[in-house]
Amino acid sequence: MSNKPPQIEHPSRANTEVVPVLDGQMTSLKSVLAELRMHRRRRGSEFGASLGSALEALWANRGRSFLTALGIFIGVAAVIAALILTQGVNAYVNNQLAQLGSAIIISSSSANKGTISEGTTAPSTLTLRDAQSLVGIPHLASVSPIITLSSQAVFANQNWSTQIEGVGTDYLTIQNLKVAQGTWFSSSDEDSAGSVAVLGDTVVHNLFDASGVNPIGQSIRIGNAIFRVEGTLQPQGGSFSQDDVIYVPLQTAQIRLKNLPTVDQIQAQADSTDNVSQTAQTITTILRHNHHILPGATDDFTVMTFTQFLQRAGAGTQILTALLVGIAAISLTVGGIGIMNIMLVSVVERTWEIGIRMSIGARRRDIRSQFLIEAILLCLIGGLVGLLLGLLIGWAVTRASQLPFVVTPVTLLLPFGVSTGIAIVFGLYPAIRASHLDPIEALRTEE
C-alpha cells in the first residue's frame, strides 16, 4: 500500500469561491494591517492615518468625488459672487454718500404736479431771492440756484442737442465736479451775466472731436446766443453722470436763454453729513417765511437730502444680499444632501473593509473619524474651487456694472467655514452609521 496522501485534483466549489475574494481583498487588508501597526507604534499619528485613508478612498473614486463636490462649489461660488456684488454696491453707495451725502436739493412742489394745461408746465415757486436768503445760515457751506433747459449747441458744422444749466459758482463744489481744461466761471462772470460756458465731456466729444480743435476759447452758439468756452469737465460716469450738459452762469441763463424770474431748483451743501437734517429743517423754516406759508398749510416746495435717498438704496441692497445668499444656501443644502447620500453608499460598499478594521482592533472613533474626514475633504475641496469661481464671477459682474471690486477677509474665510459646517452636518450621520456596524455582520457581507 502506498502511504501517499490522496491527491485532490479539483477543489471544492466553496474553495473556488473563497480564494478569489481573499485575493481581491488582500491589498486592502495589507493596508489596514500596516495602518494598525503604525497606530500601535505612534498613537499621535491617528489623524494622519485617517487623512491618508480618506485621500486614498477619494482618489480611488475620483469621478464620483468630483460629482459629489460639484454641488458644494456651485453653492459656494454663488454665495461668494453674491457677497462681492452686494459689497460692491455698498461701497458705491458709501462713496456717493461721502461725495453727495451733505447735499440738499430744494425743488418747487407746484412744478412737480405736472401741467396746468396741455403742454404747459406749472411755474416754479422758487426765486433767486430764496437762494440768497439761505446764504449764511448755520452749517450751510454752499448754495447754488439752478435753471434748466434743453437747447441745441452748435460749433462750426457740428451740432448737439443737450441740457443747459444756469448755475452759481458754488455748484462746482456741491456736485464735486472736476475741471479737465480751462477754468470754472468766476463770480464776476456770474454778476455780469457773462457769455461763458463750461462743457461736459459728452458735449466736448460731439462738438469738437470731428475737427480736433481744442475747445478752450472757442465760440459756440446756444440757441440764438454766442458763448465762449471757458472750460471742460472730466467725465463723471456712474448713475449720477453729468457729462451731457453745458453750464453757464445763472444770470446769463435767466437773461439770455430762459427769460424767467424764477429758478427751477436750489442746491445746497451742509458742512458735514451730521448736520444735514438740521440744515434742511432750517432751510424749510426760511422758505416757509419767504413764501408766507401759514402754520399747518402745505409747503409749495420740497426739501430732499441725498442721505435719505442713499440710505433707502442701502436698505434695498441688504434685502438683495439676503435674497441672493438665501438662494445660494438652498444650493449648498442640496449639495450637502448629495454628500450624505454618497457617503452612505460608500459605507455600504466598504462594509467588509470596516469589519476587518474593527475585528483587528480599530475603535469606533477611528472608523467615525475616517468617514467624517472624507466628508470634510470633499467639502473643503468644493469650497476652494467655489471660492476661486466665485471671485472670478464677482470680478466679471462688478467690472461690467462699473462697481468697486471689494473682497473682505470674511469673503475669503466664509467658504471654508461653510464647507466644514456642511461636512459635519451631513457627513456625521454616515460616519456614525459606519462606526456602529457589527464586525461579524460586516465580515459576512462578502461571503
SULKAQUI-V324980 format. One record per residue. N is the residue number from 0. RES is the residue in one letter. PSI is psi in whole degrees, -180 to 180 (* if undefined). NEAR is the number of other ideal C-beta (glycine too) atoms within 8 Angstrom. Layout:
N/RES/PSI/NEAR, N/RES/PSI/NEAR
This chain:
0/M/143/2, 1/S/139/3, 2/N/4/3, 3/K/139/5, 4/P/151/3, 5/P/141/4, 6/Q/130/5, 7/I/108/5, 8/E/-35/3, 9/H/119/4, 10/P/155/5, 11/S/164/6, 12/R/-34/5, 13/A/-42/6, 14/N/-38/8, 15/T/-24/9, 16/E/-35/8, 17/V/-43/8, 18/V/-49/8, 19/P/-37/8, 20/V/-45/10, 21/L/-41/8, 22/D/-39/7, 23/G/-27/6, 24/Q/0/12, 25/M/-43/8, 26/T/-45/6, 27/S/-40/9, 28/L/-43/9, 29/K/-40/8, 30/S/-41/9, 31/V/-46/13, 32/L/-42/9, 33/A/-39/8, 34/E/-44/10, 35/L/-36/12, 36/R/-38/8, 37/M/-38/10, 38/H/-39/12, 39/R/-35/6, 40/R/-44/5, 41/R/100/6, 42/R/-24/6, 43/G/-6/4, 44/S/14/9, 45/E/-45/10, 46/F/-42/8, 47/G/-39/7, 48/A/-43/11, 49/S/-40/12, 50/L/-43/10, 51/G/-42/8, 52/S/-39/10, 53/A/-42/13, 54/L/-40/9, 55/E/-44/9, 56/A/-41/11, 57/L/-40/12, 58/W/-35/8, 59/A/-29/6, 60/N/52/9, 61/R/-33/8, 62/G/-47/6, 63/R/-36/8, 64/S/-41/11, 65/F/-46/8, 66/L/-34/7, 67/T/-43/12, 68/A/-14/13, 69/L/-44/10, 70/G/-33/15, 71/I/-49/19, 72/F/-23/15, 73/I/-44/11, 74/G/-44/15, 75/V/-42/20, 76/A/-40/14, 77/A/-41/13, 78/V/-47/17, 79/I/-45/18, 80/A/-40/12, 81/A/-42/13, 82/L/-44/15, 83/I/-42/19, 84/L/-49/14, 85/T/-34/13, 86/Q/-35/12, 87/G/-42/15, 88/V/-43/11, 89/N/-42/11, 90/A/-39/11, 91/Y/-44/11, 92/V/-43/12, 93/N/-36/8, 94/N/-43/9, 95/Q/-36/14, 96/L/-39/12, 97/A/-35/6, 98/Q/-41/7, 99/L/2/11, 100/G/-24/12, 101/S/4/14, 102/A/145/12, 103/I/130/16, 104/I/126/11, 105/I/121/15, 106/S/164/13, 107/S/127/15, 108/S/-38/12, 109/S/-32/10, 110/A/-21/12, 111/N/-4/8, 112/K/1/6, 113/G/-125/5, 114/T/150/8, 115/I/-18/5, 116/S/165/5, 117/E/123/4, 118/G/4/4, 119/T/122/7, 120/T/151/7, 121/A/140/11, 122/P/150/8, 123/S/149/10, 124/T/-2/12, 125/L/144/15, 126/T/169/9, 127/L/-33/10, 128/R/-36/7, 129/D/-45/14, 130/A/-41/15, 131/Q/-32/7, 132/S/-16/9, 133/L/-18/13, 134/V/129/8, 135/G/-2/4, 136/I/153/10, 137/P/139/5, 138/H/13/11, 139/L/116/16, 140/A/-38/8, 141/S/154/9, 142/V/140/13, 143/S/121/15, 144/P/157/14, 145/I/136/14, 146/I/131/15, 147/T/136/9, 148/L/164/9, 149/S/141/6, 150/S/171/10, 151/Q/129/9, 152/A/135/15, 153/V/133/9, 154/F/120/13, 155/A/-123/5, 156/N/13/3, 157/Q/138/11, 158/N/153/9, 159/W/127/9, 160/S/123/7, 161/T/-179/14, 162/Q/135/9, 163/I/132/15, 164/E/123/12, 165/G/120/16, 166/V/167/12, 167/G/173/11, 168/T/-27/10, 169/D/-11/10, 170/Y/-33/13, 171/L/-43/9, 172/T/-42/9, 173/I/-44/12, 174/Q/0/10, 175/N/43/7, 176/L/148/11, 177/K/127/6, 178/V/129/13, 179/A/-47/8, 180/Q/154/8, 181/G/-148/9, 182/T/164/7, 183/W/152/10, 184/F/154/14, 185/S/174/8, 186/S/-35/6, 187/S/-36/7, 188/D/-40/12, 189/E/-45/15, 190/D/-35/7, 191/S/6/6, 192/A/47/11, 193/G/147/10, 194/S/66/11, 195/V/156/13, 196/A/149/13, 197/V/128/15, 198/L/139/14, 199/G/163/15, 200/D/-40/13, 201/T/-41/10, 202/V/-42/15, 203/V/-47/12, 204/H/-40/8, 205/N/-24/8, 206/L/-30/14, 207/F/-14/13, 208/D/-37/8, 209/A/-38/5, 210/S/-21/8, 211/G/15/5, 212/V/140/6, 213/N/124/7, 214/P/-23/13, 215/I/126/10, 216/G/-7/6, 217/Q/157/11, 218/S/132/8, 219/I/158/12, 220/R/128/11, 221/I/113/14, 222/G/-121/8, 223/N/7/3, 224/A/147/9, 225/I/133/7, 226/F/146/13, 227/R/134/10, 228/V/115/16, 229/E/-32/12, 230/G/169/14, 231/T/156/14, 232/L/152/15, 233/Q/150/8, 234/P/136/7, 235/Q/-49/12, 236/G/-176/6, 237/G/-174/8, 238/S/-23/4, 239/F/35/7, 240/S/136/8, 241/Q/45/10, 242/D/-33/12, 243/D/70/9, 244/V/152/11, 245/I/127/15, 246/Y/134/12, 247/V/161/17, 248/P/147/14, 249/L/-52/15, 250/Q/-30/10, 251/T/-44/16, 252/A/-39/15, 253/Q/-43/15, 254/I/-44/8, 255/R/-16/10, 256/L/-48/16, 257/K/-31/8, 258/N/49/6, 259/L/147/7, 260/P/-15/5, 261/T/166/10, 262/V/153/14, 263/D/-29/11, 264/Q/156/12, 265/I/128/15, 266/Q/137/14, 267/A/168/15, 268/Q/126/14, 269/A/162/14, 270/D/-16/8, 271/S/161/8, 272/T/-25/9, 273/D/-24/4, 274/N/8/11, 275/V/-50/14, 276/S/-43/8, 277/Q/-43/8, 278/T/-41/15, 279/A/-39/12, 280/Q/-40/8, 281/T/-42/12, 282/I/-43/15, 283/T/-44/10, 284/T/-45/8, 285/I/-45/11, 286/L/-35/14, 287/R/-37/9, 288/H/-42/8, 289/N/-36/9, 290/H/5/10, 291/H/46/5, 292/I/125/9, 293/L/155/5, 294/P/134/3, 295/G/-15/3, 296/A/158/6, 297/T/138/5, 298/D/147/11, 299/D/24/9, 300/F/166/12, 301/T/132/9, 302/V/120/11, 303/M/144/10, 304/T/148/12, 305/F/-26/14, 306/T/-45/12, 307/Q/-44/8, 308/F/-46/9, 309/L/-30/13, 310/Q/-39/8, 311/R/-39/8, 312/A/-39/9, 313/G/-39/10, 314/A/-39/8, 315/G/-36/8, 316/T/-40/12, 317/Q/-40/9, 318/I/-42/8, 319/L/-41/10, 320/T/-48/11, 321/A/-39/8, 322/L/-48/8, 323/L/-42/12, 324/V/-36/11, 325/G/-42/8, 326/I/-43/10, 327/A/-34/13, 328/A/-36/10, 329/I/-43/8, 330/S/-41/12, 331/L/-38/15, 332/T/-43/8, 333/V/-42/10, 334/G/-39/15, 335/G/-40/13, 336/I/-38/9, 337/G/-41/10, 338/I/-43/18, 339/M/-42/12, 340/N/-44/8, 341/I/-39/10, 342/M/-37/15, 343/L/-40/11, 344/V/-40/8, 345/S/-39/13, 346/V/-43/14, 347/V/-44/7, 348/E/-30/6, 349/R/26/10, 350/T/-44/11, 351/W/-43/11, 352/E/-42/10, 353/I/-42/14, 354/G/-44/16, 355/I/-47/13, 356/R/-47/12, 357/M/-33/13, 358/S/-23/8, 359/I/20/9, 360/G/-5/5, 361/A/137/9, 362/R/163/6, 363/R/-39/8, 364/R/-27/7, 365/D/-46/12, 366/I/-46/16, 367/R/-43/12, 368/S/-41/12, 369/Q/-49/13, 370/F/-34/17, 371/L/-39/13, 372/I/-37/12, 373/E/-45/14, 374/A/-41/16, 375/I/-41/13, 376/L/-44/12, 377/L/-46/15, 378/C/-38/16, 379/L/-40/12, 380/I/-45/10, 381/G/-39/16, 382/G/-40/15, 383/L/-46/11, 384/V/-41/12, 385/G/-37/17, 386/L/-49/13, 387/L/-43/8, 388/L/-41/12, 389/G/-40/17, 390/L/-40/11, 391/L/-46/8, 392/I/-44/12, 393/G/-41/16, 394/W/-43/10, 395/A/-43/8, 396/V/-45/12, 397/T/-36/14, 398/R/-42/8, 399/A/-33/6, 400/S/0/8, 401/Q/41/6, 402/L/157/11, 403/P/142/8, 404/F/105/10, 405/V/123/10, 406/V/120/9, 407/T/164/7, 408/P/-34/5, 409/V/-39/7, 410/T/-38/11, 411/L/-33/9, 412/L/-25/8, 413/L/-45/11, 414/P/-38/15, 415/F/-37/10, 416/G/-44/8, 417/V/-44/12, 418/S/-44/15, 419/T/-41/11, 420/G/-43/8, 421/I/-42/14, 422/A/-42/15, 423/I/-43/11, 424/V/-47/8, 425/F/-14/13, 426/G/-13/17, 427/L/-41/9, 428/Y/-49/9, 429/P/-37/14, 430/A/-43/16, 431/I/-39/9, 432/R/-40/10, 433/A/-39/14, 434/S/-18/11, 435/H/9/6, 436/L/145/14, 437/D/125/5, 438/P/-43/10, 439/I/-46/8, 440/E/-36/9, 441/A/-41/13, 442/L/-29/12, 443/R/-12/8, 444/T/-22/9, 445/E/0/7, 446/E/*/5
